[in-house]
Amino acid sequence: MDLFNKLEGRPGPLGEFTSNGYGYYTFPKLEGPIGPEMRFNGKNVVVWSVNDYLGIASNPEIRKVDVEAAEKYGFSAPMGARLMTGNSDEHEALERELAEFEHKPDALLLNYGYQGIMSIIHALVDRNDYLVYDSLSHACIVDGKQLAMAEKFVYQHNDMESLEKQLERVYRNKKENSGVLVVTEGVFGMTGDLGKLNEIIALKEKYPFRLLVDDAHGFGTLGEDGSGAGTQLGCHDGIDIYFGTFAKALALIGAFVATEPRVVEFMRANVRSQIFAKSLPLPIVVSARERLRLVKENPQWRDKLRENALNLRKGLRELGYHVLPSESPVTPVMTKGSTDLCTKIMRTMREEHGIFVSGVAYPVVPKGIVLLRLIPTAAHTDEHIRRTLDGFEAIRDMVFSEAEKNQERLSLSEAIDR
Ligand SMILES: Cc1ncc(COP(=O)(O)O)c(C=O)c1O
């Protein structure tokens, strides 16, 4: 059979949405400066789907630095991979600043978060090692696991008994020269709950391992100084390799890991997604430095983000919606229903109430569940929250009656821990 013909009958889990809902439910085009109010489909909408947590994407100081850096360097420089011809003083300075921000001795810049962490997992463990990861891990960790040669064990989401059981299994057969890597997220991006970092770290005493934490959503947003979920939970030192991305709190592209110098040195020469790919353009690096500086100097952005998240959740709960017990800015609203309900909510909110929310249904979450994921930012105002809650109030009867009709009986824990 011709390979291309075969693809037509195999749309993949998201294919149905991309072909039927292109431009609306998937690949929508939000226009205008990034912020809580943008244009969609010719209308002004209040946006709850952009991970610009600290509301800095359109900050005038940052925009100025972006323009000046683009003018000075252009987007080509430096050409080549860092290892070959793509290094610069700016790249190295950013690494030092990231390490300092994360209270770790060293850091390594990554071109993209997804490829970066995937490739790091691949590089860290070999066929004699063990990789243990949370069942709700982001696709980049799952793909890193696919690449890794190590023996793999998965534990139920944030279930410490299940993690211990897997570590026992590892230690039953572990050879003298085998290492163990445990991977969790600091903030689980879909559900907003934090990884149980204290409990995971405590298990190191009994089953020595190294811990890699993907804190994509916690970097810049959690902890008093923004250094992430570990700081928030008081156990940052127990994280052996801290991963953060610029794609959320810094509203940019690029990522990093912060860890011991000997590990950074190893990674520089072994993380294939960095060795065989062009390094980040200089304007991006210069802008990342400026954004990090502003994040350090403006802790009130985190306070505002927290306040907005709390007000949004309180209002949604008062309306009777089931908001998952998130400990981060991520605000997940869960209801029972079909894909049809999910698209109906998105369309009605956008068209009738001017509120841009995104939702997911099967196959992203289990059948019978609709998960709306709202992302508050520090730039949202009380008025944005009020308008949004008015919209949710207006669709309440439609949502709740559909949910009642839905015959699926899925518990919350089943939904989260698929
Ligand atoms: C938990 C998590 N890890 C990693 C990534 C990938 O980061 P990037 O967008 O920088 O590739 C994301 C982004 O969606 C994420 O949510």
The ligand as an SDF file (V2000), in Angstrom:
LIG
                    3D

 16 16  0  0  0  0  0  0  0  0999 V2000
    5.3980   20.2740   31.3140 C   0  0  0  0  0  0  0  0  0  0  0  0
    6.0330   20.7740   30.0370 C   0  0  0  0  0  0  0  0  0  0  0  0
    7.2780   20.3860   29.7290 N   0  0  0  0  0  0  0  0  0  0  0  0
    7.8850   20.8090   28.6140 C   0  0  0  0  0  0  0  0  0  0  0  0
    7.2580   21.6430   27.7190 C   0  0  0  0  0  0  0  0  0  0  0  0
    7.9560   22.0230   26.4340 C   0  0  0  0  0  0  0  0  0  0  0  0
    8.4750   23.3050   26.4820 O   0  0  0  0  0  0  0  0  0  0  0  0
    8.7570   24.1600   25.1480 P   0  0  0  0  0  0  0  0  0  0  0  0
    7.4600   24.7760   24.7540 O   0  0  0  0  0  0  0  0  0  0  0  0
    9.7830   25.1420   25.5980 O   0  0  0  0  0  0  0  0  0  0  0  0
    9.2650   23.2480   24.0940 O   0  0  0  0  0  0  0  0  0  0  0  0
    5.9680   22.0970   28.0100 C   0  0  0  0  0  0  0  0  0  0  0  0
    5.3200   23.0380   27.0830 C   0  0  0  0  0  0  0  0  0  0  0  0
    4.2480   22.9110   26.6430 O   0  0  0  0  0  0  0  0  0  0  0  0
    5.3230   21.6410   29.1910 C   0  0  0  0  0  0  0  0  0  0  0  0
    4.0830   22.0150   29.4980 O   0  0  0  0  0  0  0  0  0  0  0  0
  1  2  1  0
  2  3  1  0
  2 15  2  0
  3  4  2  0
  4  5  1  0
  5  6  1  0
  5 12  2  0
  6  7  1  0
  7  8  1  0
  8  9  2  0
  8 10  1  0
  8 11  1  0
 12 13  1  0
 12 15  1  0
 13 14  2  0
 15 16  1  0
M  END
$$$$
